[in-house]
Amino acid sequence: MSPVEAVISDFGGVLTSPLLDSFAALQDSSGISLEALGNAMAAIWKRNDAHPLFELETGRMTEAEFLAALSDELTAQLGRRTELHGFGERYFAHLDPNERMIEYMRELHGRGIRLAICTNNVREWEQLWRAKLPVDEIFDVVVDSAFVGTRKPEPRIYEITLERLGVAPHSSLFVDDVELNCNAARELGIAVVWFRSTEQAIEEIERALAAG
């Protein structure tokens, strides 16, 4: 195994609390279930032959367009007027920094490991997510799907991240809480750690660094 020169980390669910916790809190505050949101997005996907969340996360749809389409579909399905104003703000209000993982990334940076964030995100939410951690102090590269027009698990977003880091796939390690995203990285020759808990992920990263 080649020495690991760079670690590429997901944002939500790795450097933050679990995304499902934030969605659950959003469900409680809005009164709209995750099932209803999923059904509405599936209906839009079927009608437009494009998944609205994927369009949003690649910058092909604005947040305003996404929320308007979702609000209209929810209104039709639930039989009552549904508004999603402030969706992003409410979502991030319940997303907390994973302080232990952030501090570990800072330690890796101090050890000379190049670091990147590779995130599926929303253009209009950039300030919201960056406010959760000292991004520019720790990470050498940030690849945000909404600004590069491709999202995980599409191969191109991993390739862009590697290009910006200046490292080869076999010299990098990818950390994500979504198994599908990890599998896609592995297919490109990138070593992976599927994040299930902070301590498990740190242990596996350290093992990979030692093996190199």
C-alpha positions as CSV (number, residue, x, y, z in Angstrom):
1,M,0.0,0.0,0.0
2,S,1.3,3.5,-0.9
3,P,1.8,6.0,1.8
4,V,-1.4,8.1,2.4
5,E,-0.6,11.7,1.4
6,A,-4.1,13.1,1.6
7,V,-7.3,12.5,3.5
8,I,-10.6,13.5,1.8
9,S,-13.5,14.0,4.2
10,D,-17.2,14.4,3.7
11,F,-18.8,17.3,5.6
12,G,-22.3,16.4,6.8
13,G,-22.4,13.3,9.0
14,V,-18.6,13.1,9.4
15,L,-17.5,16.6,10.5
16,T,-21.0,17.2,12.0
17,S,-23.6,15.4,13.9
18,P,-25.7,12.8,12.0
19,L,-27.8,14.2,9.2
20,L,-30.8,12.1,10.2
21,D,-30.8,13.9,13.6
22,S,-31.1,17.3,11.8
23,F,-33.9,16.0,9.5
24,A,-35.7,14.6,12.5
25,A,-35.6,17.9,14.2
26,L,-36.7,19.6,11.0
27,Q,-39.6,17.2,10.8
28,D,-40.7,18.1,14.4
29,S,-40.5,21.8,13.8
30,S,-42.2,21.8,10.4
31,G,-44.8,19.1,10.9
32,I,-43.7,17.5,7.5
33,S,-42.6,13.9,7.7
34,L,-39.5,12.6,6.0
35,E,-41.8,10.2,4.2
36,A,-43.8,13.1,2.8
37,L,-40.6,14.9,1.7
38,G,-39.4,11.7,0.0
39,N,-42.7,11.1,-1.7
40,A,-42.8,14.7,-3.0
41,M,-39.3,14.5,-4.4
42,A,-40.0,11.2,-6.0
43,A,-43.1,12.7,-7.8
44,I,-41.1,15.6,-9.1
45,W,-38.3,13.2,-10.2
46,K,-40.8,11.1,-12.1
47,R,-42.5,14.1,-13.7
48,N,-39.4,16.0,-14.7
49,D,-37.1,13.0,-15.3
50,A,-34.6,14.7,-12.9
51,H,-34.2,14.3,-9.2
52,P,-34.8,17.8,-7.6
53,L,-32.2,17.2,-4.9
54,F,-29.6,16.1,-7.4
55,E,-30.3,19.2,-9.5
56,L,-30.0,21.4,-6.4
57,E,-26.8,19.8,-5.3
58,T,-25.1,20.3,-8.7
59,G,-26.2,23.9,-9.1
60,R,-28.7,23.2,-11.9
61,M,-31.6,24.3,-9.7
62,T,-31.6,27.2,-7.3
63,E,-32.7,26.9,-3.7
64,A,-35.7,29.0,-4.4
65,E,-36.7,26.9,-7.3
66,F,-36.2,23.7,-5.3
67,L,-38.3,24.9,-2.3
68,A,-41.1,26.2,-4.6
69,A,-41.4,22.9,-6.4
70,L,-41.3,20.9,-3.2
71,S,-43.8,23.2,-1.5
72,D,-46.2,22.9,-4.4
73,E,-45.9,19.1,-4.5
74,L,-46.4,18.8,-0.8
75,T,-49.4,21.0,-0.9
76,A,-50.9,18.8,-3.6
77,Q,-50.1,15.6,-1.8
78,L,-51.1,16.7,1.7
79,G,-54.1,18.7,0.8
80,R,-53.0,21.8,2.7
81,R,-50.8,24.7,1.8
82,T,-47.2,23.9,2.7
83,E,-44.4,26.5,2.8
84,L,-40.7,25.7,3.3
85,H,-39.3,29.2,3.8
86,G,-36.1,29.1,5.9
87,F,-35.6,25.4,5.2
88,G,-31.8,25.7,5.1
89,E,-31.5,27.9,8.2
90,R,-33.7,25.5,10.2
91,Y,-31.8,22.5,8.9
92,F,-28.4,23.8,9.9
93,A,-29.7,25.1,13.3
94,H,-29.9,21.4,14.3
95,L,-26.6,20.3,12.7
96,D,-23.8,20.5,15.3
97,P,-20.0,20.3,14.7
98,N,-18.3,17.0,15.4
99,E,-15.7,18.6,17.5
100,R,-13.6,15.5,18.1
101,M,-13.4,14.7,14.3
102,I,-12.6,18.4,13.5
103,E,-9.8,18.4,16.1
104,Y,-8.5,15.1,14.6
105,M,-8.4,16.6,11.2
106,R,-6.5,19.6,12.6
107,E,-4.0,17.1,14.1
108,L,-3.6,15.4,10.7
109,H,-2.9,18.7,9.0
110,G,-0.2,19.4,11.6
111,R,1.3,16.0,10.7
112,G,1.7,17.1,7.1
113,I,-1.3,15.3,5.6
114,R,-3.0,17.2,2.9
115,L,-6.8,17.6,3.6
116,A,-9.8,18.1,1.5
117,I,-13.6,18.4,2.0
118,C,-15.7,16.8,-0.7
119,T,-19.3,17.6,-0.1
120,N,-22.7,17.3,-1.8
121,N,-24.1,20.7,-0.8
122,V,-26.2,23.7,-1.9
123,R,-24.8,26.8,-3.4
124,E,-26.9,29.1,-1.3
125,W,-26.0,27.2,1.9
126,E,-22.2,27.7,1.6
127,Q,-22.0,30.3,4.4
128,L,-24.2,28.2,6.6
129,W,-22.1,25.0,6.4
130,R,-18.8,26.8,6.5
131,A,-19.8,28.5,9.7
132,K,-19.8,25.1,11.4
133,L,-16.0,24.7,11.4
134,P,-12.7,26.5,10.6
135,V,-12.6,25.3,7.1
136,D,-9.8,27.4,5.7
137,E,-7.6,26.8,8.8
138,I,-7.6,23.1,8.4
139,F,-8.4,22.1,4.8
140,D,-6.2,22.7,1.8
141,V,-9.0,22.0,-0.7
142,V,-12.8,22.3,-0.7
143,V,-14.9,20.6,-3.5
144,D,-18.5,21.6,-3.2
145,S,-20.9,19.8,-5.6
146,A,-23.0,22.9,-6.2
147,F,-20.0,24.8,-7.6
148,V,-18.4,22.0,-9.7
149,G,-21.6,20.6,-11.2
150,T,-21.1,17.0,-10.2
151,R,-21.9,15.2,-7.0
152,K,-21.0,12.0,-5.1
153,P,-21.1,9.2,-6.1
154,E,-20.3,10.4,-9.6
155,P,-16.6,9.7,-10.5
156,R,-15.9,13.2,-11.7
157,I,-16.2,14.9,-8.2
158,Y,-13.6,12.5,-6.8
159,E,-11.3,13.2,-9.8
160,I,-11.6,17.0,-9.3
161,T,-10.7,16.6,-5.6
162,L,-7.6,14.5,-6.4
163,E,-6.6,17.0,-9.1
164,R,-6.9,19.9,-6.7
165,L,-5.0,18.1,-4.0
166,G,-2.3,17.0,-6.5
167,V,-2.3,13.4,-5.4
168,A,-2.9,10.1,-7.0
169,P,-5.9,7.9,-6.0
170,H,-3.7,5.3,-4.4
171,S,-2.1,7.9,-2.2
172,S,-5.4,9.2,-0.8
173,L,-8.0,8.1,1.7
174,F,-11.7,9.0,1.6
175,V,-14.0,9.2,4.6
176,D,-17.8,9.3,4.2
177,D,-20.9,8.2,6.2
178,V,-22.7,7.0,3.0
179,E,-21.5,3.5,1.9
180,L,-22.5,4.2,-1.8
181,N,-20.1,7.2,-1.9
182,C,-17.3,5.0,-0.3
183,N,-17.9,2.3,-2.9
184,A,-17.6,4.8,-5.8
185,A,-14.3,6.1,-4.4
186,R,-12.9,2.6,-4.0
187,E,-13.7,1.9,-7.6
188,L,-11.3,4.7,-8.6
189,G,-8.5,3.2,-6.5
190,I,-9.0,5.4,-3.4
191,A,-8.7,3.8,0.0
192,V,-11.9,4.4,2.0
193,V,-13.2,4.6,5.6
194,W,-16.9,4.2,5.9
195,F,-17.8,6.4,8.8
196,R,-20.1,4.9,11.4
197,S,-18.8,6.5,14.5
198,T,-16.0,9.0,15.3
199,E,-13.8,6.6,17.2
200,Q,-14.2,3.8,14.6
201,A,-13.3,6.2,11.8
202,I,-10.2,7.6,13.6
203,E,-9.0,4.1,14.4
204,E,-9.4,3.0,10.8
205,I,-7.7,6.2,9.4
206,E,-4.8,5.7,11.8
207,R,-4.5,2.1,10.7
208,A,-4.4,3.2,7.0
209,L,-1.7,5.8,7.8
210,A,0.4,3.3,9.6
211,A,0.0,0.7,6.8
212,G,1.4,3.1,4.3
